[in-house]
Amino acid sequence: MKVIGEATAVLNVCINNVPEWPSQTFPENTTTLSGNELSQLIAVNSNHWRKIFNVYAKLLHAINPKNTDDWRQVRDHRLLQAGNQHALTLGTPRLEQPLKSLTLIAGKQFAENLGVLTNAQEIHPGIYRPSINNCLVVPYFDYRALSDKKIAWLADEIRGQWPQISSQA
């Protein structure tokens, strides 16, 4: 498991994939990104990772649209950078209770493999609330699975249930 972003994040997205790291630019203990490191990650990896980062930026912008003019600005200047209270967990997350941040498990199959869908309630098509506090299971971070319409619904849910996130993430 590797975490990119703030260790004290208020919003943590968990994904069961790990990108290839640019060999010389990312030390093993990197936690936050800076400068053009996100674009380097995208360049080394497939279009798949560009989509993941774009969907994450769209979600952050939808949660707090007053923070920037456009989701692309979130992606290019804030996403997973120091001081921006969000993170991306790559691989199996630690789900000990109580979770300190809102944790989004990206992908139903990943959530099933983690065992978090047992007794989960579907609160919106493809979005589940498991019995773990401060946790939601959401569609995989891809344009087709997590459409702009679902992102808008999810952002409304986050603002309503976790209002502190809209001011910090």
C-alpha positions as CSV (number, residue, x, y, z in Angstrom):
1,M,0.0,0.0,0.0
2,K,1.2,3.5,-0.9
3,V,-0.5,6.7,-0.2
4,I,-0.1,9.8,-2.3
5,G,-1.4,13.0,-0.7
6,E,-1.7,14.3,2.8
7,A,-1.3,11.8,5.7
8,T,-4.0,13.8,7.6
9,A,-6.4,14.0,4.6
10,V,-10.1,14.5,5.2
11,L,-10.9,12.7,1.9
12,N,-9.1,9.5,0.9
13,V,-9.8,7.5,-2.3
14,C,-8.7,3.9,-2.3
15,I,-8.0,2.2,-5.6
16,N,-6.7,-1.3,-6.2
17,N,-4.0,-0.3,-8.8
18,V,-0.6,1.1,-8.5
19,P,0.9,3.3,-11.3
20,E,4.4,2.9,-12.6
21,W,6.6,5.4,-10.9
22,P,9.1,7.6,-12.8
23,S,12.3,6.0,-11.6
24,Q,14.5,9.0,-10.7
25,T,11.9,11.6,-9.8
26,F,9.9,9.9,-7.1
27,P,11.7,8.8,-4.0
28,E,10.1,5.7,-2.3
29,N,8.8,7.8,0.6
30,T,7.0,10.4,-1.5
31,T,3.7,11.3,0.0
32,T,2.6,14.5,-1.7
33,L,3.1,15.6,-5.3
34,S,4.6,18.9,-6.3
35,G,5.1,20.8,-9.5
36,N,4.8,18.7,-12.6
37,E,5.0,15.3,-10.8
38,L,1.4,14.5,-11.7
39,S,2.0,15.1,-15.4
40,Q,5.1,12.9,-15.1
41,L,3.0,10.1,-13.6
42,I,0.4,10.4,-16.4
43,A,3.2,10.5,-19.0
44,V,4.8,7.2,-17.7
45,N,1.5,5.4,-17.4
46,S,-1.5,4.8,-19.6
47,N,-4.5,6.9,-20.4
48,H,-6.2,4.9,-17.6
49,W,-4.3,7.0,-15.0
50,R,-5.2,10.3,-16.7
51,K,-8.8,9.3,-16.3
52,I,-8.5,8.4,-12.6
53,F,-6.8,11.8,-11.9
54,N,-9.3,13.7,-14.0
55,V,-12.3,12.1,-12.2
56,Y,-10.7,12.8,-8.8
57,A,-10.2,16.4,-9.8
58,K,-13.8,16.7,-11.0
59,L,-15.1,15.3,-7.7
60,L,-13.0,17.7,-5.7
61,H,-14.2,20.6,-7.8
62,A,-17.8,19.5,-7.5
63,I,-17.4,19.3,-3.7
64,N,-16.1,22.8,-3.5
65,P,-16.6,24.7,-6.8
66,K,-15.8,28.1,-5.2
67,N,-12.2,26.9,-4.6
68,T,-11.2,27.2,-8.3
69,D,-12.7,28.1,-11.7
70,D,-12.3,24.7,-13.3
71,W,-11.6,21.1,-12.4
72,R,-8.5,21.2,-14.6
73,Q,-7.0,23.8,-12.2
74,V,-7.7,21.4,-9.3
75,R,-5.9,18.6,-11.2
76,D,-2.9,20.7,-12.3
77,H,-2.4,22.8,-9.1
78,R,-3.9,21.1,-6.1
79,L,-4.5,17.4,-6.6
80,L,-2.6,15.3,-4.1
81,Q,-0.3,18.2,-3.3
82,A,0.8,19.4,0.1
83,G,-1.8,21.3,2.1
84,N,-4.8,20.0,0.1
85,Q,-6.4,17.6,2.6
86,H,-6.9,14.7,0.1
87,A,-5.2,11.5,-0.6
88,L,-5.1,8.4,-2.9
89,T,-4.4,5.0,-1.4
90,L,-2.9,2.6,-3.9
91,G,-3.7,-1.0,-3.0
92,T,-5.4,-2.5,0.1
93,P,-6.3,0.2,2.5
94,R,-6.3,0.0,6.3
95,L,-9.9,0.1,7.3
96,E,-9.6,0.1,11.1
97,Q,-12.4,1.9,12.9
98,P,-12.9,4.7,13.4
99,L,-11.7,6.0,10.0
100,K,-10.4,9.5,10.5
101,S,-11.2,10.6,6.9
102,L,-14.0,10.0,4.5
103,T,-12.8,6.9,2.6
104,L,-14.1,6.2,-0.9
105,I,-13.5,2.7,-2.1
106,A,-13.3,2.9,-5.9
107,G,-14.9,-0.1,-7.5
108,K,-17.5,-2.6,-6.5
109,Q,-15.3,-5.6,-7.2
110,F,-12.5,-4.1,-5.1
111,A,-15.0,-3.5,-2.2
112,E,-16.2,-7.0,-2.5
113,N,-12.6,-8.3,-2.3
114,L,-12.1,-6.2,0.8
115,G,-15.3,-7.6,2.4
116,V,-16.9,-4.1,2.9
117,L,-20.1,-4.8,0.9
118,T,-21.5,-7.2,3.4
119,N,-24.6,-5.5,4.8
120,A,-23.9,-2.4,2.7
121,Q,-26.9,-0.3,1.7
122,E,-27.1,1.0,-1.9
123,I,-27.8,4.7,-1.5
124,H,-27.7,5.6,-5.2
125,P,-27.2,3.4,-8.2
126,G,-23.7,2.0,-7.9
127,I,-22.9,3.9,-4.6
128,Y,-23.0,2.0,-1.3
129,R,-22.8,2.8,2.3
130,P,-21.1,-0.1,4.1
131,S,-21.3,-0.7,7.9
132,I,-17.9,1.0,8.2
133,N,-18.3,4.6,9.5
134,N,-17.0,7.3,7.2
135,C,-16.8,5.0,4.2
136,L,-18.6,4.8,0.8
137,V,-18.2,2.4,-2.1
138,V,-18.3,4.3,-5.3
139,P,-17.9,3.3,-9.0
140,Y,-14.4,3.0,-10.3
141,F,-12.8,6.3,-11.2
142,D,-13.5,6.2,-14.9
143,Y,-15.7,8.5,-17.0
144,R,-18.2,5.7,-17.9
145,A,-18.5,4.3,-14.4
146,L,-18.5,7.6,-12.5
147,S,-20.2,10.0,-14.8
148,D,-20.5,13.7,-14.3
149,K,-24.1,13.1,-13.1
150,K,-22.9,10.6,-10.5
151,I,-20.0,12.9,-9.5
152,A,-22.6,15.7,-8.9
153,W,-24.8,13.4,-6.8
154,L,-21.7,12.2,-4.8
155,A,-20.5,15.7,-4.2
156,D,-24.0,16.7,-2.8
157,E,-23.9,13.6,-0.5
158,I,-20.4,14.5,0.7
159,R,-21.4,18.1,1.4
160,G,-24.5,17.0,3.2
161,Q,-23.0,14.2,5.3
162,W,-19.4,15.5,5.7
163,P,-19.7,19.3,5.5
164,Q,-16.1,19.7,6.9
165,I,-14.8,18.2,3.6
166,S,-16.2,21.0,1.4
167,S,-14.1,23.6,3.2
168,Q,-10.9,21.5,3.5
169,A,-10.5,19.3,0.5
